[in-house]
Amino acid sequence: MASPGAGHLIPMAELARRLVELGFSATILTFTNLSAPLDQLLPSLAASVATAALPAVRMDDLPANAHDGRVLVELIRRSLPNIRDLVRSINNSSTGAAPLAALVPDFLCSMALPIAAELGVPGYVFFPSNLAMVALTRHIVELHEGAAFGEYRDVAVPLELPGGVSLSGADIPDAFRGSFTNPRYSKLVELVRSYRLADGILVNTLYDMEPATAEAFEQLAAEQAAGASAFAYPPVFPVGPFVRPPDPDEAAAGASTPCLEWLDRQPTGSVVYVAFGSGGALSVEQTAELAAGLEASGQRFLWVVRMSSLDGRGIRDDDDPLTWLPEGFLERTRGRGLAVAAWAPQVRVLCHPATAVFVSHCGWNSTLESVGSGVPMLAWPLYAEQRMNAVILEEKLGVALRVPAAREDDRCFVTCYGIATAVKELVEGGQKLWRRAENLQKAGAHAWSPYGPSRRVLEEVAFKLKAALGREK
């Protein structure tokens, strides 16, 4: 069951595909409200993976200014009866279908876990993010162990997570910043507490990207099993990376786009790819700084331009974002730069021999796609857990250089000078980062090889599920 958004649907679909390879049938439940059509997000979804869209629920009674988190929580809560009915229908043996082996909601849909208990089947939470994010949610749960009803405790700063990840206050995701400054903190605490209802947590990461954190979770699980820890938490399974692969049929048919054709004409390892994901959009002011920085860097670039309506300029969703670029920018950079509106085939761009560097918001999907292509990153986190991801990528893995923020009151704002300097530094002198990115690329390819660590971990989960059904082989 995937909550709305490409960053949740795509890895969930890849998890479903892997489970089919291990002998299960899989059905992905999606929400009609807020979700783009599956055929737009998952064009290469395996034919063996079924999909089922939950009926739309009424949402127009919510305040017009309701924040996205509240809308999503209400959508899931109001959909629970439909989820229960649909899951029961799948589990109805009278239909002749195989019995239900498990219910796997993603981390935002965990309020559906009691349905698994009602049906007497295992429930696993899927994290499309990394082990550090799981460690952060575990810390919140443990912090509130024994807290009275309505008591919410703030995290300590700096925050030390299992595996040696140290977060400053600025790098802790906004939603986790504490009860005194964040009115939604109480909802977050209740959400992450619900993860304790799960039989396990499946995580879209691989051991080599977070080895110390993976080992810390193994140690915590061993202590819990031995009775050395009174704090109970579900076992954690790193089973990724789940990245949508390039469509082989599309490549074989010679399908292309203007940006891929443009890349074909560029020298190997010469292009800076700039994109901020499906939810990342810059203000007009920041877009102007980015344009000036790319121009001043003197480097070739491919830029996926998205715009924001947050700076009062009256931008509409149907505006062409290229019209908001600085006057004369496209003409001055013609030949060595290409700007495209809203979208590019990112996996194919990152895999292209001409692509050298990825200027990224550090969303985990984009991170895994970059690692899978052996491309180092300029880390420019914007929201959610992206600053935490940037810490891991720069300080723990050495595959990213962080673009320096220029304003204390806006941790995302970067000047043209900062952009130009960082781009040139990485393109012209980032050999160490390139080597590390190539090593991680090999580790990612190995993770799901026949004897890879992620395959073995998911096979372990699959064996448990089959044993519960009497299908050990």
C-alpha positions, 0 to 999 in steps of 0.5 A: 500500500503506497501513499501518494507520490512518485517517491513512494509509488516507484520503490513500492512497485519495485518491492512488489516486483521483487516479491513476485520473483520470490514466489508471491503474487503482489497487489499494490493498493493506491489512493484515488485522491491525490495520486497521479494515474499509475500508468504515468508513474509506473509505465514499466510495472511488471505484468505480474504485479496487480494494482487496485485503486481505493475508492475516492473519499470525501475531502472537500470538508477540510479547510482550504488552508489545511497543510499537506500532512493533515490532508494525507492523514485524513485521506488514509484515515477515511480510507481505512474502511475501503482498505479493510474491505479490499484486503479482506476480498483479496484474502477471501479463499473462496475466490480461489486466490492464494491466501494473503501472506502479508500486508505491507503499508508504507511508512505513512500508511501505518494506521492500516497495520491493525487490519493485518492483525484483524486478519491474522497475517503479518504486517510489515512497514515499508520505508522508501527512505533509508536506515537513518530515517528509521533510526530517527523514528525509532529514537522518537519512539524510545524518547517517548517510552513511558511518557504520559498522555499528551506529553511530548519530549524534544530531541536533543541537539546535536542528535546522535543516531545509531551508526554514528550519524550526527545531526545538527539542529538544522539537519534534523527534518522539520517534522521532528523538531519538537513540540514547542516549535512544531504544532504537528509534532504530536501527530508525528509521535503517534505515527511513529509509535504505530510502527511498533505494531509491525512484524518488521520494517523493510527499508529501501537501502543497501548495506554498503550505503549505511553499514554502521547503521545496519550493524547497529540495528542488528546489535539492537535486535540481538539485545532485544532477543536476548532480553538485554533491552526492555525496549521492543522495536520491530526488526529492520531489513535493508532490502534495496535499492529499489530503483526503476530501471530504464525501460529496455523496450524503449531503449531498443526501439530507439525512443529518445527525447530532445535532452537525450539527443542533446546529451548524445552530442556532448563529450563524455563526463562533461555535463552537470545535470540539475534536477530537484525531483517531482516536489522540488521547485525554486522561487524566481529569485533562487532560479535567477541565482542558479541560472547565473551560477551555471552560466558563470561556471562555464560548464555544460549543463542539463537543467530540469526547470520547475517553478514555485508560487511561493514568492508572490509572483503569481505563477500558475501551475500551467505557466511555462517555467522556462519563461521565468528564466533570466532574460537572455540566459537561454541565448547566452548559454545556447550550445553548452547548456539545455533547459527543459521544462518540468521533466526529464527521463532521469534514470536514462540521463544519469546513465548517459556517458556524458553526465558527470555530476548531479545537482540534486535535492537529495531525495532518496529515490534520486540518491539511489538513481545517482548511486546506481549510475556512478554519478557524484552529487552536489547536495542541495537539500530542500525539505523533509529528510533531505538535509539528513540525507545530505549529511550521510552522502557528504560526511559518511559516504563521500559521494557528494559535495554540499552547496553552501547555504547563504542565509541563516534564515533560509537554509535552502538559499544559495548564491550564484557564486556558491553554485558556480564555485561548487560546480567547478570544484566537483567537475574539475577536481572531484576524482575522489568523489567519482571513485567512491560513486563508482564503488557504490555503483558496484555495491548497488549492482551486487545487492540484488545479484543472486548472492547479494546482501539485499536479496538474501535479506528479503529471501529471509523475510519471504521464508518466514512468510511462506513458513507461516503459510505452510509453503517453506519451499 
